[in-house]
Structure formats: structure tokens, C-alpha cells
Amino acid sequence: MKFKFSAALSAVAAGVLLLSACAGQDSSSPAATGSSEASDSGASAVSTDSVGGKLVILSGNVGGKTPEGNEKFAKALGDKLGLDVTLDKPASDYDQKVLTALGSGAKYDLIEVSDLAKLNAFISQGVVTDVTDFVQNSPVLSDPSVIPTAEWDQLKGKDGKIYGVFSKFQGATMPIVRKDWLNKLNLQEPKTLDELYDVLKAFKEDDPDGNGKADTYGLSTSGLYDIQGIMSAAGLKYRYVIKDGKRTIPYASDAAIPMYEWFAKLVKEGIMDPNFVTNDTAKMRNLFLSDRVGMITYWDAWVGMFNNLKKQEDPNTTFQAEGMASIPAADGAILMRRGDPDFWIIPKNAPHPEAAKKFLEFWQTQDGILLGSLGVEGYDYTVDNGVYTLTDTGKQANMDHGVPFWYNSNVKSPFPALPGVEDAMALSKKYATLELSLPTWPDAEKIVTNYALKAMSGQMPAKDAVAQMQKELKDANLIDE
């Protein structure tokens, strides 16, 4: 099947803002991307032999956006697979639901997970199935054009075996700048910490929005969320780094003190949004969209979302969001944070493991990707002579039923990429790496976040904050040095 798209639709199709994150996950939620021509080479390679029986899925992101939509999604999935599908998609507290399900012995065939630390814990507890042989022998999953071979390393345990299968492609976070403000003020994209300071100061003081009022900020973040693109300037990576066999947390090292002092200077001079400590991501995004701030730190996929939203509001807008590479360290290294992958696990007690495997192959094919992105034909979208049109329900779903982006290079979206997103994701693919999520990180993160925010906001001298951070981490046996 060759995809075609309606020009009138392309501007509308992907333009609905999702101001709340996906349930239980720190994930991007953009519209699908790609060219308007698709290849049949990504079509289903799953055997037509019916596995038969049932399939029971616990999902955080995959499925419909409403109870009705979820029911229709499960029915459509079941029709595709020839199975009776039950799709359990909790409205809230998804992570707790997963832990409860695995701890209580609840019977699911597939569970969606988005935390590598949890995967390692599940492997240690012996509650997740080794799928190495299945992946390696699958004509779909072993195809590097469907999932690049190196990606599987993310889902391996310490024993080198594979314990999960990807649900979607996960991007990275980065500084996102108002490119139109840079142009208006005759500024270049900053490449050093000093240049970044100058740009942010100009965004604060030089009236970039042209309203004659001193009502703009240079930078806003959401707490400690995604400042990796700036901390890169000191060569500091978030979460754990193993150094000489010892657990270290770079954000809790003495090398982080000058960086916290740099942020405190922004706060003191009114360059940084003073609410960054308490912001949620929706508030941060809204500041950016309402011309109140010139730079935020967020997901690559939102570059396209921001540009498309403003274009929908005003076709003549000058608004232009652009993704930036992280600020290089002294040695030229660029550290960018790639999000933990979203993936499926098969619990050890799955009642229908063969049905689960059939789904896992299907999910990476053209039919599976269409269902995971556009949704259910006749409900979320229609097709007339090869022209795809989203329904009102489909527009609200924003072409994200769990798979806004995917690995399979043979499958293209029927809609064009949103402005700026391809360049942003190219930076992610070039520079972004995963962080090390040890089981102790959730406890360590609370300590790091508490004192880092106090230092950044000027509530506590950075040197004292880091010293206290180190003391509490060592006392709790969360770092080795």
C-alpha cells in the first residue's frame, strides 16, 4: 500500500497539544513523523497461522485515549491477531499497578515498562521471561532495518540475555531555543557556557517579543528535569557513573558546584524563571508557547509540536522553536540524555506466552505501527483512495496510541514531519546516550534533587549543598565515593 495524504489535513493532523504527560511515564507525546511515501517492505512478516486463544495486556501508553477508544483499540488488535484481547490501561498510578501485578502473581501476557532500573529488578526477582532465542530467531525482530542490532543491548540483563522487546522509539531531551528571537537580536546559537549566559541575558533584557515590557525570561526548566544539555558544559552526566568500579553521581560531585553557582547567578539576575523549582512540565511549555521565555529544556519531539501549534494559532506567526545540541565540555564532549526505552516484558507466569510473541512481532510491522500511531481505522482515521484523514477523535489522540515514533525504517508515516522535529531528532541520534539506572537511584535522586535545587535557586551556597548531598548519599550507602 502506498500512503497519500491530504494537504489540507497535514497542517491540522498533528497539531493537538497534549499538556499532560502519558500516564506513569516521563515520555514524549508528539505526532508521528516521516515522509509521505511508505514501503511495503515493512508489512507484516508474522505467520498467518493463528495462535488462537487469548492475550491479556497491561499498558501505560498503548491503547485508546478514552475507555471507549481503549475498547475499540483492543477489538481492532484482536481482529488483527486472531485473538481475544483484553487491554488493561489504568487511568493513573500505572507504575504501582505494574509492581502490584508482578508482586501478587496477577496473570498478564504482556506488561509495558519504561524504566530500565525496574527491568533489572524484575530480572533479579526472576519474574520476567528471557526472550533471547525468540528475538534472534524471529524474522521480524532480528531484522536490523526493523530494530537496529545495537539497540538490543538496552534490554539485556547482566547475563547478556534479552528480557524485553521495544514498544516504540524513544528520543532525547535537549535545550529548545526560540530561533526567531536569536535572529531578531542578531545572536548566534550558543556553543559555550559564557555564550549561553549572554543569549539568556539578552532574552531577558532586550525585549525579544517586541511588546516594550520587561516580561520575558531567558530560561525555564521544570525542577531538575532535563538540564543535562547545560550540565554537559562541565562534563557531568545525570544519574550514576561507575568510576574505577565505584558508584559515583556526577551531579553530587565537587565539579557540579560551579554549575549550580551559574544557575544561581541566573536566578539572582532575574534571567531564569523563578518558578523553575515548582514548575511542572505543562507550566514550562506554556511559558515557551506564550512568548514568556526564550529557552527551555525538554524532549526533541516537542520542537515540532511547538512549531505546529503556533502555526495553527496564526499561519503568519514568526515563532520558531529549534533544538540545540548540549553545550560541549572542555574536551569537546557533548552529553545528551536519551530517555529510557519503552518496552514490553512477558511475565514468567504469562498464561499465553505464544500469543504474546505473536503480538510482539506484529507490533513492529506496518499494520502494528499504524495501529499504534494513527489508531483504529473508522474511529481515529479514515482512508479514501489512499488519502488518510483523521477524525475529530483521531485529532485529539494526536497520532499517538503508544507509538508516536518507531524503529522500523521500512514504515513511513502518511503525514509529513512537523517543522524542526527531524533536525532535533538527528541531534538526539548523534549525541544522546542512556543514563545508568541502578536500583538505588530513586532514593539517591531525592537527595540530589533536594540540594541541587536549593543551590540553583540561591537558597543555599552551592558548596554547602553539595557537601550535604555527599554526606547524605554516603550515609545511606547510595554512593561509594
C-alpha positions in Angstrom: 0.0 0.0 0.0 1.3 3.4 -0.9 0.3 6.2 1.5 -1.0 9.5 0.2 -2.0 12.5 2.3 -4.3 15.4 2.1 -2.5 18.8 2.0 -5.4 20.4 3.9 -5.1 17.7 6.6 -1.4 17.8 7.0 -1.4 21.1 8.9 -4.2 20.0 11.2 -3.5 16.3 11.7 -0.7 16.5 14.2 -1.5 19.8 15.9 -3.3 19.0 19.1 -1.3 19.8 22.2 -1.2 17.2 24.9 -0.4 19.2 28.0 -0.3 16.2 30.3 2.3 13.5 30.1 1.4 9.9 29.4 0.2 8.0 32.4 3.0 6.9 34.7 5.7 7.8 32.2 8.2 10.6 31.5 7.8 10.4 27.8 7.4 12.5 24.7 4.0 12.6 23.1 4.4 14.1 19.6 2.7 13.5 16.3 4.2 10.8 14.1 6.9 11.7 11.7 8.3 10.6 8.4 7.8 11.1 4.7 4.6 10.7 2.8 5.6 7.7 0.9 5.6 4.3 2.5 7.2 1.0 1.6 5.5 -2.4 1.6 8.7 -4.0 2.9 7.6 -3.2 6.4 4.4 -5.1 6.0 3.6 -7.9 8.3 6.0 -10.8 8.3 4.1 -12.6 11.1 3.0 -16.1 10.3 -0.7 -16.3 9.3 -1.0 -19.4 11.4 -3.3 -18.4 14.2 -2.0 -18.8 17.7 -5.6 -18.9 18.9 -6.8 -18.2 22.4 -6.4 -15.0 24.5 -4.0 -12.2 25.1 -4.0 -10.1 28.3 -2.1 -6.8 28.2 -1.2 -4.3 30.9 -0.4 -1.0 29.3 0.6 2.5 30.3 0.6 4.2 26.9 -0.6 1.8 24.3 -4.3 1.9 23.5 -7.1 4.4 23.2 -7.3 7.7 25.0 -10.8 7.1 26.5 -12.5 3.9 27.8 -14.5 3.7 24.5 -11.3 4.2 22.5 -9.5 1.6 24.5 -12.2 -0.9 23.9 -12.2 -0.3 20.2 -8.4 -0.5 20.1 -8.5 -3.9 21.9 -11.1 -5.1 19.4 -9.1 -4.0 16.4 -5.9 -5.5 17.8 -7.7 -8.8 18.4 -9.1 -8.8 14.9 -5.6 -8.3 13.5 -4.1 -11.1 15.7 -7.0 -13.5 15.6 -7.0 -13.4 19.4 -9.4 -12.4 22.2 -7.5 -9.4 23.5 -8.0 -7.8 27.0 -6.3 -4.5 27.3 -5.9 -3.2 30.9 -4.9 0.5 30.7 -5.1 2.1 34.2 -6.1 5.8 34.3 -3.5 6.5 37.0 -0.7 5.1 39.2 0.5 2.9 36.4 3.9 2.1 37.9 2.3 1.0 41.1 -0.1 -1.2 39.1 2.9 -2.9 37.5 4.6 -3.6 40.8 1.4 -4.9 42.3 0.7 -7.1 39.4 4.1 -8.7 39.4 4.2 -9.0 43.2 0.7 -10.5 43.5 1.1 -13.1 40.7 -1.6 -11.5 38.5 -1.7 -13.1 35.1 -0.7 -10.9 32.3 0.8 -12.0 29.0 2.5 -8.6 28.3 3.3 -5.6 30.5 4.5 -2.3 29.2 7.5 -0.9 31.1 9.6 2.3 30.6 12.2 2.1 33.3 15.5 0.1 33.0 16.1 0.1 36.7 12.7 -1.7 37.1 13.7 -4.2 34.4 16.9 -5.1 36.2 14.9 -5.5 39.4 12.4 -7.8 37.7 15.2 -9.8 36.2 16.8 -10.2 39.7 13.4 -11.3 41.1 13.0 -13.9 38.3 9.6 -12.6 37.3 10.3 -11.8 33.6 10.9 -14.2 30.7 14.1 -14.5 28.8 13.2 -13.7 25.1 16.7 -14.0 23.6 16.0 -17.0 21.4 12.7 -15.7 20.3 14.2 -12.3 19.2 17.2 -13.9 17.5 15.1 -16.4 15.6 12.3 -14.0 14.7 12.5 -12.9 11.0 10.9 -9.6 12.1 12.7 -8.7 15.3 16.2 -9.9 14.1 16.0 -7.7 11.1 18.3 -4.6 11.7 16.1 -2.5 9.4 13.2 -3.1 11.8 15.2 -2.7 15.1 19.0 -1.9 14.8 21.0 -4.6 16.3 22.9 -2.4 18.8 19.6 -1.3 20.4 19.0 -4.7 21.9 21.8 -4.0 24.4 19.5 -1.7 26.3 17.2 -4.7 27.2 19.8 -7.1 28.2 20.4 -8.3 31.8 23.8 -8.8 33.4 23.8 -12.3 31.9 23.7 -10.9 28.4 20.2 -12.2 27.7 17.4 -10.1 26.3 14.3 -9.6 28.5 12.2 -7.2 26.6 11.0 -6.0 23.2 10.7 -2.4 22.2 7.3 -0.7 22.2 8.4 2.5 20.4 11.5 4.5 19.6 12.4 6.9 22.4 14.1 10.2 21.7 16.2 12.6 23.9 16.0 15.8 25.8 17.8 19.0 24.8 17.8 22.8 25.1 15.0 24.2 22.9 15.5 27.8 21.9 13.4 30.5 20.2 15.3 30.7 17.0 13.3 33.7 15.9 14.4 35.5 19.0 18.0 34.7 18.2 17.5 36.1 14.7 15.7 39.2 15.9 18.5 40.1 18.4 21.3 39.1 15.9 22.6 36.4 18.1 24.2 33.1 17.2 23.3 29.7 18.8 25.4 29.5 21.9 28.3 27.0 21.9 29.9 27.8 25.3 28.5 28.4 28.8 29.6 32.1 28.5 27.8 32.4 25.2 24.7 30.8 26.7 24.7 33.3 29.5 24.9 36.2 27.1 22.0 34.8 25.0 19.8 34.2 28.0 20.6 37.7 29.4 19.6 39.2 26.1 16.3 37.3 26.1 15.6 38.8 29.5 16.7 42.4 28.8 16.4 43.2 25.1 12.6 42.9 24.6 12.7 39.9 22.2 8.9 39.7 22.0 8.7 43.4 21.0 6.0 44.4 23.4 8.0 47.1 25.1 7.7 45.4 28.5 10.2 43.7 30.7 8.2 40.5 30.9 10.5 37.8 29.5 12.9 35.3 30.9 15.9 33.7 29.4 15.5 30.1 30.7 12.9 28.0 32.3 13.1 24.3 33.4 10.9 22.0 35.4 12.8 21.5 38.6 16.0 19.4 37.9 14.3 18.0 34.8 16.4 17.6 31.7 19.2 20.2 32.4 21.7 17.6 31.0 22.1 19.9 28.0 23.6 22.6 30.2 25.4 20.4 32.7 27.2 18.9 29.7 29.4 22.1 29.8 31.1 20.6 32.9 31.1 17.1 31.6 28.6 16.0 34.2 26.2 13.2 33.4 23.0 12.6 35.3 22.3 9.6 37.4 25.1 7.1 38.2 28.5 6.8 36.6 30.7 3.8 37.6 34.3 5.0 38.0 37.0 2.5 38.9 34.3 0.1 40.0 32.7 2.6 42.3 29.3 4.2 42.2 29.5 7.9 41.6 26.9 10.6 40.9 28.5 13.5 38.9 25.7 15.9 39.9 26.8 15.3 43.5 30.5 15.9 42.9 32.6 19.0 43.6 32.7 19.5 39.8 29.0 20.4 39.9 29.5 23.3 42.3 30.4 25.9 39.6 27.3 24.8 37.5 25.0 25.3 40.4 26.5 28.7 41.0 26.0 29.5 37.4 22.3 28.7 37.7 22.1 30.7 41.0 23.5 33.7 39.1 20.7 33.5 36.5 18.2 33.4 39.3 19.7 36.3 41.2 19.8 38.4 38.0 16.2 37.6 37.1 17.3 35.8 33.9 15.8 32.4 35.0 12.1 31.8 35.6 11.9 31.9 39.4 9.2 29.2 39.4 11.5 26.5 37.9 11.7 24.8 41.3 8.0 24.1 41.4 7.1 24.1 37.7 5.5 21.1 36.2 6.3 20.5 32.5 3.0 21.9 31.4 3.7 25.2 33.0 7.2 25.3 31.5 5.8 24.5 28.0 3.1 27.2 28.3 5.7 29.8 29.2 7.5 29.0 26.0 4.4 29.0 23.9 3.2 32.3 25.3 6.4 34.2 24.5 7.5 34.5 28.1 10.7 32.5 27.9 13.4 32.1 25.2 14.7 28.6 26.1 13.5 25.5 27.9 14.9 22.0 28.3 12.6 19.3 27.0 12.1 16.4 24.6 13.2 16.6 21.0 9.8 15.7 19.6 8.2 18.8 21.2 10.2 21.0 18.8 7.8 20.0 16.1 4.8 20.2 18.4 5.6 23.8 19.4 6.1 25.0 15.9 2.9 23.3 14.6 0.8 24.6 17.5 1.8 28.2 16.9 1.2 27.8 13.2 -2.3 26.6 13.9 -2.9 29.6 16.1 -1.5 32.0 13.5 -0.4 31.0 10.0 1.7 34.1 9.8 3.5 33.6 13.1 7.2 34.2 13.3 7.6 31.7 16.2 10.3 29.2 15.5 11.5 26.6 18.0 14.7 24.9 17.4 16.5 22.0 19.1 20.1 22.6 20.2 23.0 20.3 20.9 24.2 20.3 24.5 26.9 22.8 25.5 30.2 21.0 24.9 32.6 20.3 27.8 36.2 21.5 27.8 37.3 18.4 25.9 34.6 18.9 23.3 32.3 16.0 24.5 28.6 16.6 24.2 26.4 14.9 26.8 22.7 14.5 25.9 20.1 12.5 27.8 18.3 9.7 25.9 15.1 8.6 27.5 14.8 5.1 28.9 13.2 2.9 26.2 9.5 1.9 26.3 9.3 -1.9 26.1 7.2 -5.0 26.6 8.0 -7.8 29.0 6.5 -11.3 29.2 6.0 -12.2 32.8 7.2 -15.6 33.8 3.6 -16.6 34.7 2.1 -15.4 31.4 -0.8 -17.8 30.6 -0.4 -17.2 26.8 3.3 -16.6 26.0 2.9 -17.7 22.3 0.1 -15.1 21.8 2.4 -12.5 23.4 5.2 -13.4 21.0 2.8 -13.1 18.0 1.8 -9.6 19.2 5.5 -8.6 19.7 6.2 -9.4 16.0 3.1 -7.8 14.8 3.8 -4.6 16.7 6.9 -3.9 14.7 5.2 -4.3 11.3 3.3 -1.8 9.2 -0.1 -2.9 10.4 1.1 -2.7 14.1 2.7 0.6 13.7 -0.4 2.1 12.0 -2.5 0.9 14.9 0.0 2.2 17.5 0.3 5.6 15.8 -2.9 6.5 13.9 -5.2 4.2 15.9 -8.3 2.4 14.8 -9.5 2.8 11.2 -13.0 4.1 11.1 -12.7 5.5 14.5 -9.5 7.5 14.7 -9.0 7.9 10.9 -10.5 7.0 7.5 -8.8 6.1 4.2 -10.4 7.1 0.9 -8.5 6.2 -2.3 -5.2 6.1 -0.3 -5.8 9.5 1.4 -5.7 9.4 5.2 -7.9 11.7 7.2 -8.1 11.9 10.9 -11.5 12.1 12.6 -12.1 14.6 15.4 -11.3 11.7 17.8 -8.1 11.0 16.0 -7.0 14.6 16.1 -7.4 14.6 19.9 -5.3 11.4 20.1 -2.6 13.2 18.2 -1.5 10.2 16.2 -0.1 8.6 19.4 -1.7 5.4 20.6 1.6 4.3 22.1 3.9 4.6 19.1 4.5 8.3 18.1 7.9 7.2 16.7 9.1 3.8 15.8 12.3 1.9 14.8 11.2 0.2 11.6 12.8 2.2 8.8 10.6 0.5 6.2 7.4 2.0 7.5 6.8 5.7 6.9 4.0 7.9 8.3 1.2 9.0 6.0 1.8 12.6 7.2 4.8 14.8 6.8 7.1 15.5 9.8 6.4 18.5 11.9 8.7 21.6 11.4 12.0 21.2 13.2 11.5 17.7 14.6 13.7 15.9 12.2 16.7 18.2 12.9 16.1 17.8 16.6 15.9 14.0 16.5 19.1 14.0 14.3 20.9 15.6 17.2 19.5 13.0 19.6 20.6 10.1 17.4 24.1 11.6 17.1 24.8 12.5 20.7 22.3 11.0 23.1 23.2 8.1 25.4 21.3 6.3 28.2 21.9 7.1 31.8 22.8 4.4 34.3 19.8 3.5 36.4 20.9 1.4 39.4 18.2 0.1 41.7 19.3 2.7 44.3 18.7 5.7 42.0 15.2 6.6 43.2 16.4 7.1 46.7 19.6 8.9 45.6 17.6 11.2 43.2 15.5 12.6 46.1 18.7 13.7 47.9 20.4 15.1 44.7 17.3 16.9 43.6 16.7 18.5 47.0 20.1 20.0 47.4 20.7 20.8 43.8 17.5 22.9 43.6 18.5 24.7 46.8 21.9 25.5 45.3 20.5 26.6 41.9 17.8 28.8 43.4 20.3 30.5 45.8 18.6 29.2 48.9 21.9 27.5 49.9 25.5 28.1 48.9 26.4 25.5 46.2 29.5 24.3 48.1 27.4 23.6 51.2 24.6 22.0 49.3 27.0 19.6 47.5 28.7 18.8 50.8 25.4 17.9 52.4 24.4 16.0 49.3 27.5 13.9 49.5 27.1 13.2 53.2 23.6 12.0 53.0 24.3 9.8 49.9 27.3 8.2 51.7 25.4 7.8 55.0 22.6 6.0 53.0 25.2 3.8 51.1 24.0 5.3 47.8 27.4 6.2 46.5 30.9 4.7 47.1 32.8 7.9 47.0 
